[in-house]
Amino acid sequence: MSRLLSPRAFLAVVALFAAVRLGSAQAPRGKADAGGFPAPTPELERGRAVYVLSSCHFCHGVDLTGAQMGATDLMHSPLIAADQNGNVIGPVVRAGKPNLQTAMPSYPDLTPQEIAELAAYVHYLRRQGRYRELTMDADEQGDARAGETYFNANCATCHSRSGDLAGVASKYGAALRPRVLRPSDDPAPTGTDRTAAGLIQHAKLLERYTPADVRNVISFLREPAR
């Protein structure tokens, strides 16, 4: 991050503009401004304000994939994947990274709320970007046994291939991958976990899947039941 503007000095102004924009007609989804695409909720828009006014987008990009001048690719960073409500992002942002090729400055004046909203916006961008990347992976050749292992470790607490997911491969056909990646887009089948905790877990998995993980799980779900 390169601190060209102070979040503390201008955050209120940008938040006001964000509130006006969200309170009136929504900006078209395909139209971005200098700081990227408008966010869908007031909380995320406040997080975007922190991201832009701290000049994060100059090095990390408006979609987290900038990685300019030695900056971290936040879209694929395992460190960001481990973050919970800013508990990992916050200390890094506050301390900065002075030893990078182009030093990331520190932001010690950001409040806990601003850190939480910044983190929420970063996770929002990661989920959008990872979904696009993983749905564009056309390779469906996976390892069903590895997929079963992944499923048992990450999914079996809430789902069963012989229960709520019975017949899911034939039901969705070619659309199975998007449904696995973002099941909240689909009306909940009987017995499916759609609690807040379940949706949070799905969002975390979306940020952490590798292409191989997805291919393996898809192969497992497509395999005839034993």
N, C-alpha and C positions, 0 to 999 in steps of 0.2 A: 504494500500500500504506500502511496506517496501522498503525504498530507498537504495538498494544495489548498484545501478549504477546511475550516474548523467545523466539526459536527455541532459543537456547543453553540457556535455563533448563528448558524443558519438552520438548524434542525426544525425549529418551531415554524419558520416560514415555509419550508418544504412540506412539513406535515400539514400545514393549512392548505397548501395547494393540493396535496393528496386528498384531503378530506373533501375539498370542493369537487375534485374530479370524481371521487367515488360517490359523492352525494348526488351528482348530476349524471349526465350520460357517461357510461363506461367507455374508456378508450378502446378502439378496435383491437382485438387480440393480435392482429398482424402488424400493428404499428408500434414501434419502439421510439423512445426519446433518447437523449444522450446517456441516460443511466440504465437503459434496457427496457424490458416490457413492464408495464404497470402490473402490480400485484393484485390478486383478487379479493383481499380483505384489508381492512384498516390496519390491523396488526402487522401484516406482511408489508404493507406499503410504508409503514413507519420503519420497519427493518430495512427496506430498500433505501429510504432516506438516509439512514446511518451508513449503509454500504456506499452510496453515491457521494455523500458529503465527506466521508472519510477517504474518498478517492480510491477505494478498493478496486473499482472497475477498471482503472487505468492499467493495473498489473494483472489482476485475476480475470478480467473480462466481464462483460455484462451477463455472461452465462456460466461463469466460473472456470472456463477452459482457456483463459488468456495465457496464464503461465509466462508472462513477459519478464525478461531481465532476471531470470532466476526465481520468479515467484512460483509458489506451489500451485499445481493443478488441483483446485479445490473440488472439481467434479469427481475425481477419482482418488482423493486422499483418504487413506485408512484412518488418519487422525480425525478427520471430519466425520467419518462414519461412526466413530466411537463417541462422538459428542452427545450429551444429553442436556438439552435446554441451555446450552452455552457453557457447560462446565469444563469443556476442553477448549472451545473457541475463545471464551472470555479471557483466560490467563494469557493466551498467545497474543490476543489483540491488545491487552493492557500492557504487556511487557515489550511487544515488538520483537523483531528479529534483526538485530544490528549487524549480524555477520553474513547476511545474504549479499549476493553480487550487487544488488541495489537494495540498501537497507530498508526493511519495513519499519516505519516509525512506531512508537508506542502511543496508545490512546488511554492513558490512565484516568481521564476525566469522564469516560463513558459510564453511565449509571447501570446498575444491575438490570433494569428494565430495558435499556437500550441494547445491552449485550444480549439479553434473551430475545429481543425482537430481531436483532441482526442475525443471530443464530437460526431463528425460525425462517428467516428469508433465505439464508444460505441453504438450509435443508430443503426448502421449497424448490429452489433452483436445481438442486441435486436430483430431487425426485423427478422433475420434469425432464431434465437432461438424460438421466439414466434410463427412463422409460423410452425416450426416443431412440437412444443407442441400442437398447436391448430388443426393441421391436424391429429394428432395421437388420438385426443379425438373422440372415436367412437360413443359416445352417441348423438343421433339425437333427443332425446325427449326434446323439448323446449316449451316455452310458447309463442304462436303466438301473443298474445295481448302485452306481454312485448316486443316482437320483433318489433311490429309495433311502439310502443312508442320509442324504441331505434332508429329505422329507421327514424322516423319523426324528432327526435332530432339531428341525426348525418349524415343522408344520403339524406334526402328529398330535400335539397337545390339544389343538382345536379342530383338526380335520382328520377324516378317515377316507381312504380311497374306496372302501367298501360301504361307507356311510354317506355323508353329505356330498362326497365327490364321486360317488358311483356313477359311471356313465358320462363323466365330465368330458372325456376326449371326444366321444361321438356327438355329444350335445353341442360343443363349440367348434369342432373341426379345426379349420385353419385359424380361427380366432382364439384358440386355447392359450397361446402365448400371451396376448394382451390381458386375458382374464387372470392368468397366473400372476402376471406382474402387477396388475392394478384391479383386484376383484371388487373394489368399491364402486367401479363403474357399472356393475351388474346388480340387479335386484337380488336380495339375499335369498338363496334357497333355504328350505326348511332345515334347521339344525346348524346353519352356518353362523360362525361367530362374527357378528357385526357390532359388538360392543366397542366403546372407545378404545379399550385396551387392544382389542383385536385389530382395529384399523391402524393404531399406532405401530403394532408389530409388523403389519404388512408394509407400512411406509418405511420402517427400518430395513426390512428385507430388500425392498426395492433399491435402497441406497447401497446395499452391500452385495447384491448378486454379482457374480462374474458371468460372462457369456456361457462358460462351461456349466455353471450351476443351473442356469435356465435350461440349457439343452438337455442336461441330465434329468431334471425334474419332469420336463415335457415327455421325455422318452419313458420315464417311469409311469406317468399318468396314462400314456398311450398303450402301454403294455397290457395284454390281457391279464386279468386277475388270476392269480395262482390258487 
